[in-house]
Amino acid sequence: MKFTRLKQFWFWILPLLKNKYTLTLIVFLGWIAFFDQNNLVDRVQNLNQYHQLEKDKMYYIQKIKDDSTKLHELETDRNNLEKFAREQYLMKKKNEDIFIIAD
């Protein structure tokens, strides 16, 4: 049974390979797919890189929005500014001691 399928396959494909136009088309498609300046392999890699850059772009846009709201809070409320300075830069008032507890 396998022999007959293989024989049918070659019976169908062999005349196509003997045709010079079909052979030229196959060589042309192979050249475009693998050897051309804009080959398919590079295009797929570039497409994947593009999608990764789009994800990074969305992440940074969200990060900018979060930082903008935090900056607005720091500029408008003095208590938030003092809290930020104490937590991030370990600033203190006179006659205060700071104890840092690490996990």
C-alpha positions as a printed Julia matrix, in Angstrom:
103×3 Matrix{Float64}:
  0.0    0.0     0.0
  2.81   2.43    0.84
  4.55   1.55   -2.37
  1.51   2.49   -4.42
  1.16   5.87   -2.69
  4.82   6.59   -3.24
  4.51   5.53   -6.86
  1.45   7.78   -7.3
  3.32  10.68   -5.68
  6.29  10.33   -8.04
  3.98   9.78  -10.98
  2.38  13.16  -10.19
  5.52  15.1    -9.14
  8.05  13.9   -11.73
  6.43  15.64  -14.73
  6.3   18.88  -12.71
 10.02  18.67  -11.96
 10.81  18.13  -15.62
  8.94  21.31  -16.56
 11.43  24.2   -16.75
  8.88  26.78  -15.62
  7.92  24.83  -12.51
 11.57  24.22  -11.69
 12.32  27.93  -12.14
  9.41  28.81   -9.86
 10.66  26.42   -7.16
 14.18  27.86   -7.35
 12.79  31.41   -7.24
 10.62  30.68   -4.19
 13.58  29.01   -2.46
 15.74  32.04   -3.19
 13.1   34.43   -1.82
 12.48  32.28    1.24
 16.08  31.81    2.35
 18.7   33.86    0.47
 17.13  37.2    -0.4
 17.82  40.37    1.57
 14.24  40.32    2.92
 13.95  36.56    3.38
 11.19  34.88    5.34
 13.4   33.9     8.26
 14.44  37.51    8.87
 10.87  38.72    8.43
  9.6   36.3    11.1
 12.36  37.37   13.49
 11.59  41.03   12.85
  7.89  40.41   13.41
  8.6   38.74   16.76
 10.88  41.6    17.75
  8.17  44.09   16.74
  5.61  42.38   18.98
  8.07  42.37   21.89
  8.74  46.08   21.38
  5.0   46.77   21.35
  4.67  44.97   24.7
  7.58  46.99   26.08
  5.98  50.18   24.78
  2.72  49.43   26.6
  4.66  48.64   29.8
  6.55  51.93   29.66
  3.43  53.94   28.86
  1.76  52.48   31.96
  4.92  53.14   34.0
  4.95  56.78   32.84
  1.28  57.18   33.85
  1.96  55.72   37.29
  5.02  57.91   37.81
  3.14  60.99   36.63
  0.37  60.44   39.19
  2.97  59.81   41.9
  4.81  63.0    40.92
  1.57  64.97   40.99
  0.82  63.66   44.48
  4.31  64.61   45.67
  4.04  68.12   44.22
  0.58  68.84   45.66
  0.67  67.32   49.16
  3.44  68.11   51.62
  2.67  65.04   53.76
  3.21  62.73   50.79
  6.48  64.48   50.0
  7.7   64.01   53.57
  6.63  60.34   53.55
  8.44  59.76   50.25
 11.62  61.44   51.49
 11.61  59.4    54.69
 11.02  56.07   52.92
 13.2   56.47   49.83
 16.08  58.63   51.04
 16.03  57.77   54.76
 15.71  61.43   55.71
 14.86  62.29   59.28
 13.99  65.2    61.5
 16.32  66.47   64.19
 16.4   64.35   67.32
 15.03  61.28   65.48
 16.58  57.86   65.1
 15.99  55.63   62.1
 15.79  51.88   62.47
 15.86  49.85   59.24
 14.28  46.43   59.53
 15.31  44.07   56.72
 13.39  40.91   55.93
